[in-house]
Amino acid sequence: MKFYPLEHLCKILDKYGISYKKRERCYKCSDVLFQAIPGITIKEEIITFAQNAKFNATEKIPEEAWMHPGMHCPNCGFTIFHSYKID
């Protein structure tokens, strides 16, 4: 099985008329989620997210400028992890 970025999956579902609900807000606090996508999300975006985030792991992220692929809540730190296979 291949894993694709969320936008690509949504296009496939749209093409075949399959309904879905794209998760844009946190399950826990309803804040808007930040998407970390390999090859698309740049270091500056990750650093900006970390500087504006309110959860306690923010001091580590700017140093590394890396986040696990997925959707991250800047308010409570809740994460929906994604896996991507690159050919």
C-alpha positions as CSV (number, residue, x, y, z in Angstrom):
1,M,0.0,0.0,0.0
2,K,1.2,3.5,-0.8
3,F,0.6,6.5,1.4
4,Y,-0.2,9.8,-0.1
5,P,-0.5,13.3,1.2
6,L,-4.0,14.2,2.4
7,E,-4.7,16.5,-0.5
8,H,-3.9,13.8,-3.0
9,L,-6.3,11.4,-1.2
10,C,-9.0,14.0,-1.2
11,K,-8.7,14.4,-5.0
12,I,-9.0,10.7,-5.5
13,L,-12.2,10.5,-3.3
14,D,-13.6,13.6,-5.2
15,K,-12.9,11.9,-8.6
16,Y,-15.0,8.9,-7.6
17,G,-17.7,10.9,-5.8
18,I,-16.9,9.4,-2.4
19,S,-18.0,11.7,0.4
20,Y,-15.6,12.4,3.3
21,K,-15.0,15.0,6.0
22,K,-11.5,16.5,6.0
23,R,-10.2,17.0,9.5
24,E,-9.1,20.6,9.8
25,R,-9.7,21.1,13.6
26,C,-8.4,19.4,16.7
27,Y,-10.5,16.6,18.2
28,K,-9.7,17.9,21.7
29,C,-9.9,21.7,21.6
30,S,-11.2,22.6,18.1
31,D,-8.1,24.7,17.2
32,V,-7.0,24.7,13.5
33,L,-4.5,21.9,12.8
34,F,-1.1,22.4,11.3
35,Q,0.0,19.9,8.6
36,A,3.6,18.7,8.4
37,I,4.1,17.0,5.0
38,P,7.5,15.7,4.0
39,G,8.9,17.6,1.0
40,I,6.2,20.2,1.2
41,T,6.3,21.8,4.7
42,I,9.5,23.9,4.9
43,K,11.6,24.5,8.0
44,E,10.5,28.1,8.4
45,E,6.8,26.9,8.6
46,I,7.7,24.4,11.3
47,I,9.7,27.0,13.3
48,T,6.8,29.5,13.0
49,F,4.3,26.8,14.2
50,A,6.6,26.0,17.2
51,Q,7.0,29.6,18.2
52,N,3.3,30.3,18.1
53,A,2.3,26.9,19.7
54,K,1.1,26.8,23.3
55,F,2.0,23.2,24.2
56,N,5.1,22.3,26.2
57,A,7.2,20.7,23.4
58,T,7.7,23.9,21.5
59,E,11.3,24.6,22.8
60,K,12.6,21.4,21.0
61,I,11.0,21.9,17.6
62,P,12.7,25.2,16.6
63,E,16.2,23.7,17.3
64,E,15.5,20.6,15.2
65,A,13.2,22.2,12.7
66,W,11.6,18.8,12.1
67,M,8.2,17.4,13.0
68,H,6.7,14.0,12.5
69,P,4.5,13.9,9.4
70,G,0.9,14.6,10.4
71,M,-1.6,17.1,11.7
72,H,-0.6,18.9,14.8
73,C,-2.6,21.1,17.2
74,P,-0.8,24.4,18.2
75,N,-3.0,24.7,21.3
76,C,-2.9,21.3,23.1
77,G,-0.3,19.4,21.1
78,F,-2.7,16.6,19.9
79,T,-1.3,14.9,16.8
80,I,-2.7,12.7,14.1
81,F,0.3,10.9,12.6
82,H,0.7,10.2,8.9
83,S,3.0,7.8,7.2
84,Y,4.3,8.4,3.7
85,K,6.1,6.0,1.4
86,I,8.4,7.7,-1.1
87,D,9.3,5.6,-4.2
